[in-house]
Amino acid sequence: MAPLIALVVGTALARLAGLAGISALDGWHPALRVGLAVMFTLTAVAHFVGQRRAGLIAMVPPRLPRPDLLVTLTGVLELVGAVGLLIPATARVAAAGLALLMLAMFPANVSAARRRLTLAGRPVTPLAQRTVLQIVFVATAAAISFGP
């Protein structure tokens, strides 16, 4: 739920900043870019920190090699994508890349839900809820990639 909150709050604050006169954030499209960047920064940090990292490594489907390396790589890609979202010239490509990354990582969420894993001591998000969240996140990235 924290990623959704980060997306919504980041977008709302960026939009308010645009309404307050910050021209770079004047409009929903730039505000969405900031919100998604905030969300991916938050999720990327989990790839490198303590219990969350261990939980993410456990989420990687057992058939994939080097889950520790995969978690590090996806964390780096999320950070690079978040930065790319904040640069107008790269925002569309970054959003498309992040959408593809989310689709590629979704099987790990399915696997984790089916195996009833925990993440930092809490059960992973149930599959139905995770699927809805994933649709929202991918749709946001698509809106940025294909929007105005």
C-alpha positions as CSV (number, residue, x, y, z in Angstrom):
1,M,0.0,0.0,0.0
2,A,3.0,2.3,0.6
3,P,3.8,2.5,-3.1
4,L,0.2,3.6,-3.9
5,I,0.3,6.2,-1.2
6,A,3.7,7.5,-2.5
7,L,2.2,7.7,-6.0
8,V,-0.9,9.6,-4.9
9,V,0.8,11.9,-2.4
10,G,3.7,12.6,-4.7
11,T,1.4,13.4,-7.6
12,A,-0.9,15.6,-5.4
13,L,2.0,17.6,-3.9
14,A,3.6,18.1,-7.4
15,R,0.2,19.3,-8.8
16,L,-0.2,21.7,-5.9
17,A,3.3,23.0,-6.5
18,G,2.2,23.6,-10.2
19,L,-0.9,25.4,-9.1
20,A,1.2,27.5,-6.8
21,G,3.3,28.8,-9.7
22,I,6.0,26.2,-10.4
23,S,5.7,26.2,-14.2
24,A,7.6,22.9,-14.6
25,L,4.8,21.2,-12.6
26,D,1.9,23.0,-14.2
27,G,-0.4,20.1,-15.3
28,W,-1.3,16.6,-14.4
29,H,1.2,15.0,-16.7
30,P,4.3,16.5,-15.0
31,A,2.7,15.8,-11.6
32,L,2.2,12.2,-12.5
33,R,5.9,11.9,-13.5
34,V,6.9,13.2,-10.1
35,G,4.4,10.9,-8.3
36,L,5.7,7.9,-10.2
37,A,9.3,8.9,-9.5
38,V,8.6,9.2,-5.8
39,M,6.9,5.7,-5.9
40,F,9.9,4.1,-7.7
41,T,12.4,5.8,-5.4
42,L,10.6,4.3,-2.4
43,T,10.3,0.8,-3.9
44,A,13.9,0.9,-5.1
45,V,15.3,1.6,-1.6
46,A,13.6,-1.6,-0.4
47,H,15.9,-3.5,-2.8
48,F,19.0,-2.5,-0.8
49,V,17.8,-2.3,2.8
50,G,17.7,-5.0,5.5
51,Q,14.6,-7.2,6.0
52,R,12.9,-5.8,2.9
53,R,15.8,-6.8,0.7
54,A,15.8,-10.3,2.2
55,G,12.0,-10.5,1.6
56,L,12.4,-9.4,-2.0
57,I,15.1,-12.0,-2.6
58,A,12.8,-14.6,-1.3
59,M,10.1,-13.4,-3.6
60,V,12.1,-14.2,-6.7
61,P,10.7,-17.4,-8.2
62,P,12.9,-20.4,-7.3
63,R,13.6,-21.3,-10.9
64,L,15.5,-18.1,-11.5
65,P,19.2,-17.9,-10.9
66,R,20.9,-15.4,-8.5
67,P,17.9,-13.8,-6.9
68,D,20.2,-11.5,-5.0
69,L,21.6,-10.1,-8.2
70,L,18.2,-9.8,-9.8
71,V,16.9,-7.8,-6.8
72,T,19.9,-5.5,-7.0
73,L,19.5,-5.1,-10.7
74,T,15.8,-4.3,-10.5
75,G,16.5,-1.8,-7.7
76,V,19.0,0.0,-9.9
77,L,16.7,0.0,-12.8
78,E,13.9,1.5,-10.7
79,L,16.2,4.3,-9.5
80,V,17.4,5.0,-13.0
81,G,13.8,5.0,-14.2
82,A,12.8,7.4,-11.4
83,V,15.5,9.8,-12.4
84,G,14.5,9.4,-16.1
85,L,10.9,10.4,-15.2
86,L,12.1,13.7,-13.8
87,I,13.9,14.7,-17.0
88,P,11.3,15.8,-19.6
89,A,13.4,14.6,-22.5
90,T,13.6,11.0,-21.2
91,A,10.3,10.8,-19.3
92,R,8.4,8.9,-22.0
93,V,11.1,6.3,-22.5
94,A,11.7,5.9,-18.8
95,A,7.9,5.4,-18.2
96,A,7.8,2.8,-20.9
97,G,10.8,1.0,-19.5
98,L,9.3,1.0,-16.0
99,A,6.0,-0.3,-17.3
100,L,7.9,-3.2,-19.0
101,L,9.9,-3.7,-15.8
102,M,6.7,-3.9,-13.7
103,L,5.3,-6.5,-16.1
104,A,8.5,-8.5,-16.0
105,M,8.5,-8.5,-12.2
106,F,4.9,-9.3,-11.7
107,P,5.5,-13.1,-11.8
108,A,7.6,-12.7,-8.6
109,N,4.5,-11.1,-6.9
110,V,2.4,-14.0,-8.1
111,S,4.9,-16.5,-6.9
112,A,5.2,-14.8,-3.5
113,A,1.4,-14.7,-3.0
114,R,1.0,-18.3,-3.9
115,R,3.9,-19.3,-1.6
116,R,2.4,-17.1,1.2
117,L,5.7,-15.3,1.8
118,T,6.2,-12.4,4.1
119,L,8.0,-9.1,3.4
120,A,9.6,-7.5,6.4
121,G,7.5,-9.7,8.7
122,R,4.2,-8.9,7.1
123,P,2.3,-11.1,4.5
124,V,2.9,-10.1,0.9
125,T,0.0,-8.3,-0.7
126,P,-2.8,-10.7,-1.7
127,L,-2.8,-11.5,-5.4
128,A,-6.1,-9.9,-6.3
129,Q,-5.1,-6.6,-4.6
130,R,-1.6,-6.8,-6.0
131,T,-3.1,-7.3,-9.5
132,V,-5.3,-4.2,-9.2
133,L,-2.3,-2.1,-7.9
134,Q,-0.1,-3.4,-10.7
135,I,-2.8,-2.3,-13.2
136,V,-2.9,1.2,-11.7
137,F,0.9,1.5,-11.7
138,V,1.3,0.2,-15.3
139,A,-1.6,2.5,-16.4
140,T,0.2,5.5,-14.8
141,A,3.4,4.7,-16.6
142,A,1.5,4.2,-19.9
143,A,-0.3,7.6,-19.4
144,I,3.1,9.2,-19.0
145,S,4.6,7.4,-21.9
146,F,1.7,8.0,-24.3
147,G,0.3,11.2,-22.8
148,P,0.7,14.8,-23.9
